[in-house]
Each structure stands twice: as C-alpha cells, then as structure tokens.
Amino acid sequence: MGLLQLLIQDPLTFVLLAIPLLYSIIIHELAHGWVASLMGDPTARYMGRLTLNPIKHLDPVGTAMLFIFGFGWAKPVPVNLSLVRNTRLGLIWVSAAGIIANLLFAFLAILTLRLLSPAPSGSIGLLLYYLAQINIMLASFNLIPIPPLDGSKIAMGFLPERAQYALARLEPYGFFVIIGLLYLGALDPVIHFFRWIILTLIGLLLP
C-alpha cells in the first residue's frame, strides 16, 4: 500500500509511518555527510546538508515515489573523497555511515520497547515499532551490493582498483537493475538474509 492510499484510509497510521520513514531516510543521508566531514571532507557542511531540515534533503521524484509506492529516496549528500586522506578507508566508512545510523535507530527503538514492556499500547508503541521496522528495512536494502546502494561502495573499498572500476561502471544503470529485480522479487531473499543478520545482532546486544 502506498502512503497516499494509507493517508486516505488511515490518517493516524499514515502520520506514524510517514514521519519516521522520512527522517530515517534523512538521517541516513546526513550520516554520510557527517562522517565525511569528520574524515576531512567539508563538502556537505559547506553546502548546508548537515541539517535535519527536510527541505534540504527531499528529492521531488523520490518523495513522490515514497507517497505513491511506499519506496523512495532523499537527495544524496555530496561527498568528495579526494579530500579524505585515506580514500579507500573513507569510502568504506562514509558508505557504511548511513547503514550504521539506521541500525542504531532500530536498536534504540527496540530497546525502548523492551524497557517499556509490557509493550506500550497506542501511538507510542506503534511509533517505536514502525521506527524499528523502517530502519531495519533501510539498512537491509542498502547493504545490497548493487550500485548506487551503499553495499556496493563498501565492497569497492575492499576490492582491487580494476574491480572497483568495473563495479562503478554499473552505477548509471544500477537503479533500473534494482527496480527490475525488486519487481521480479529477486532481491527478496537477499533483503530477508540481511534482515535476519541485523535482528540476530540486535538480539545478542539486548538483554
């Protein structure tokens, strides 16, 4: 169900889902720029992208896709890894930053639900549940090693230069490949696998 349809059928659930989804995507992008800044690349900071202001991050097409299909994206935070001393290490950490941010939010949401157990009813419980599920989904999806997803860039950081170049050449077509594979359901086992790993790790960390 797209968010637009959900808005018509269940406005309360729409708000509870749309707000954490929107900010989970924004924080994912913000984390890329923040880590890049820490590693010596001030590009995102100079362009005013190290902010939680959604206007700075929203992509018109990505937002429309989010409301219609429930799947969307924000504008990528600009990063210039040539300004980072260790380019390979920078590629790994900057790319992983968004995934780590999503994992942290998922962990905190589940931990809060545990601390408030028995599980809180009503809006608070639903908000925490959606926050956890959305961030686990975003982390699992972005771990897929297909350009331009973060998983591909993390992989590039460990690959030799020739393999990096070959993978980077796929990036202009990666979005269409991803959409096609999602439509065919071919990525479902991969996403479920990453989701299982994430939930297992969170389960090990929680009391």
N, C-alpha and C positions, 0 to 999 in steps of 0.2 A: 504494500500500500504506500503510495506517495504521500508526502507530508501535506500536500494541498488537499488530497482526499481526506486525510486524517483531520485536518482543520475543520472541514465541513461536518464530519461525522462525530468527532470527539475533541472539541477545542481544548479541554483541560489536558488530555494526554498529548495533544499537539504541542502545547507550551512546555510540558515536562520533557518531551523528547527533543524539540527543536532547539531549545536553549543550550542544553548540554552538548548536543551534536554540533551546533555552531561553534561553541567555544572550545570544544575538544579539537576541532579542525584548526581553529585559530592558534591555540596553544601548541599544537603540533608544529605549525609553521614558525611560530615565534621561537620555539626551542632551537630550530636550525640556526636562526639568526643570532640568538643569544650565545650559543656555543661557538659559532664562527667568530663573534666579537671577542669572546674570551681567548680565542686562539690567534687573534691578531688581525682579523678581517672586520673593519668597521662599516662595511658597505650597508648592511641592513640598518644600522644605527643612523648613519648619515641620511638614509632615505626614509627615516621615520617609521620603520617597520617593527621596531622593538616596542610595540604597544599592544594593549588588549582592545583598542578601539576597532570594532569590526569593520568600519568603513575603510580602514587602511588595508584590510586583508581580503575582503569579499571579491570574488570573481563573478561577473554577471552571469556567465554561462554556467559556471559551477554551482552558483546559488539556485538558478532556475532548475538545473538537474536535481539538486537536492530536494526542492519542494515538489517536483513532479514525480521523480522516480525514487526518492529517498537515498540517492547516491550522488555526492557532489564533491567539490574541492574548493580550496581557497587559492589566492594568488601565491605562487611560490615566493618565499623570501629570497631576495637576491644575495648570492654568496660569490665571493671571488677568492678561490682557494690559492691563487698565486700570491696572495698576501699572507698566507699561513706558512710558517717556517717549514714544517713537515707536511707536505702536500698530501702524501698517502695517509698519514695518521689523521690529518684534518678531514679528508674525505670520509674516513670511517666514522669519526666521532660526530661530525656535523650531520651526516646522513642518519646516524643512529639516534640523534638527539630527539627528533620528533617521536620516534617509537618509544624511547625511554620515558618521555613526558606522558604519553598515553598509558604506558604500563604503570607509572607512578599514580596517575589519577584513578585507574582501575583498582589498584591495590588500596588506596586510601578510601575509596567508595565502599569496597567490600569490607575493609577493616571497620569502618564506621557502622556498617550494617551489623557486623558481629558484635561490636561494643554496645549497640542499642538493642541487642537481642533480648527478648523475642523480637523478631523483625518489626520495625515500626510500620504501622498501617498508614494509609492515606498518602498525601502528596510527598512527604519526606522519604518514605520508603520507596515510592515509585521513582523519585528523582535520583536517589542513590543507585537503585537498580539499573536505570537507564544509563546513568553516568558510567557505571562499571561495564555494562554490556557494549556501549558505544565505543569506549576506549579500547576494550579488548578487540573489538572488530576492526578498528582503525589500525591498531598495532599489527594484528594478524594479516590484514590486507597489505600493509606497507612492507611487510617482511618478504613478500613475493619478489623474487629476483628478476623481475622484468622491468626494463627501463620504461618510464622515468621513476618508478617506485623506489623507495629508499633501500629496499633489499638489494637491488641491482647495484647501487652505488657503494653499499657496504661490501658487496662481493668484489667490486672493482678495486677496493682498497687492498685486497689480498691477492689479486691476480697480477700476472706479469703485464707489462705495458701493451704488448700485442693483443692480449685477450681483453684488456681494458678498452682498447680502441675498437675492437670488434663489437663488444657489448654496447659501447657508446653510439656506434653507428645505427643501432636498432632504435634509439630513443625517439626519432621523429615518427616512427611507426608504432611505437610501443603502446600508445593509448588505444589505437584501433585494435591491436592484438589483444589487449586486456579486455576491452569491451566485448570482442568476439568470443574470447574464452569464458567470460562471465555469462554471456548469453547461452553458450553451449553447456554451461555447468562444469566445465573442465577445471576451473580453479577451486571449486568447492572442496575437494579433498585436501588441497594444499592449505586453504584457509582453515579448515577444521583441524588439520595437523598442527598448525601454528597456534591455534586457539587452545588445543589440548596442552601444548607445551606451556603456554602462558598460565593457564589455570593450574597446572601442576606446580609450577614455580610459586605462584601466589599461595597455593595450598600449603606448600612447605614452609613459607615465611609466616603464615598466620598461625596464631595459637589454636 
